[in-house]
Amino acid sequence: KSSLLLKTKSTMKLFLAALSLSSVAAFGPSVAPKPLTEDPSAFAFGIPGSIDPVPDFDPFGYAANADFDTMKQYREAELQHGRVAMLGALGMLVTEEPIEFHPLFQADNKDIGPAIRHLDEVRAVSPQFFELLAIVIGALEFNRALKGWTEPGDVFGSGRVLKPDYFPGDVGFDPLGLAPEDEESFLELHTKELQNGRLAMLGWAGMVAQELVNGKEIFVNLGLADDRFDPSKLPVQF
């Protein structure tokens, strides 16, 4: 028992160190793209993200009823949610059967079940994790606000939320130097990231819905992994 506790604490420290490094890396330099220019004749004012086979996809009319600055805010929000969804979708798959990699606690002695219940286990094993996670997220969001958002006192005068020279989603995070230096390649990569994020948002929502319906892990539900989950072992019972 003490050995397991020691391993859990050690793993927890490594994970928190990785989170700290990621937050520091978010302040690193990257290739700064040119500010977006408004094209009134193009869909969504020509902002990257429109792609075949449905280039002008806007069933609810958000783009049609928005001005240029509002459209940039929409793109910023979509991109950030897409990034979180990509991490979330990947996290759901690698923490469940048959991979079961979870950096916060040892899972080799039991199946901790579908990902929608993993936070119960995290709270029971490492209760301080959520407070530290809030600090990390706060630091990243504060950096994003400093990078691209107009100061609160200037918003009412200008009516502009994002800075004019801010490219939606570019917060200076490129630790591997993947951002292309030429504008055309950068915009192409930006569109690919958007498309992957959109797919991830749909995929993540679908996986969560499936686990809420039958309580089974993704690969177990597909018949690709054994079901070893025992709900009675969860620290929180519904």
Rosetta blueprint (number, residue, H / E / L):
1 K L
2 S H
3 S H
4 L H
5 L H
6 L H
7 K H
8 T H
9 K H
10 S H
11 T H
12 M H
13 K H
14 L H
15 F H
16 L H
17 A H
18 A H
19 L H
20 S H
21 L H
22 S H
23 S H
24 V H
25 A H
26 A L
27 F L
28 G L
29 P L
30 S L
31 V L
32 A L
33 P L
34 K L
35 P L
36 L L
37 T L
38 E L
39 D L
40 P L
41 S L
42 A L
43 F H
44 A H
45 F H
46 G H
47 I L
48 P L
49 G L
50 S L
51 I L
52 D L
53 P L
54 V L
55 P L
56 D L
57 F L
58 D L
59 P L
60 F L
61 G L
62 Y L
63 A L
64 A L
65 N L
66 A L
67 D L
68 F H
69 D H
70 T H
71 M H
72 K H
73 Q H
74 Y H
75 R H
76 E H
77 A H
78 E H
79 L H
80 Q H
81 H H
82 G H
83 R H
84 V H
85 A H
86 M H
87 L H
88 G H
89 A H
90 L H
91 G H
92 M H
93 L H
94 V H
95 T L
96 E L
97 E L
98 P L
99 I L
100 E L
101 F L
102 H L
103 P L
104 L L
105 F L
106 Q L
107 A L
108 D L
109 N L
110 K L
111 D L
112 I L
113 G L
114 P L
115 A H
116 I H
117 R H
118 H H
119 L H
120 D H
121 E H
122 V H
123 R H
124 A H
125 V H
126 S L
127 P L
128 Q L
129 F H
130 F H
131 E H
132 L H
133 L H
134 A H
135 I H
136 V H
137 I H
138 G H
139 A H
140 L H
141 E H
142 F H
143 N H
144 R H
145 A H
146 L H
147 K H
148 G H
149 W E
150 T L
151 E L
152 P H
153 G H
154 D H
155 V H
156 F H
157 G H
158 S H
159 G L
160 R L
161 V L
162 L E
163 K L
164 P L
165 D L
166 Y L
167 F L
168 P L
169 G L
170 D L
171 V L
172 G L
173 F L
174 D L
175 P L
176 L L
177 G L
178 L L
179 A L
180 P L
181 E L
182 D L
183 E H
184 E H
185 S H
186 F H
187 L H
188 E H
189 L H
190 H H
191 T H
192 K H
193 E H
194 L H
195 Q H
196 N H
197 G H
198 R H
199 L H
200 A H
201 M H
202 L H
203 G H
204 W H
205 A H
206 G H
207 M H
208 V H
209 A H
210 Q H
211 E H
212 L H
213 V H
214 N H
215 G L
216 K L
217 E L
218 I H
219 F H
220 V H
221 N H
222 L L
223 G L
224 L L
225 A L
226 D L
227 D L
228 R L
229 F L
230 D L
231 P H
232 S H
233 K H
234 L L
235 P L
236 V L
237 Q L
238 F L
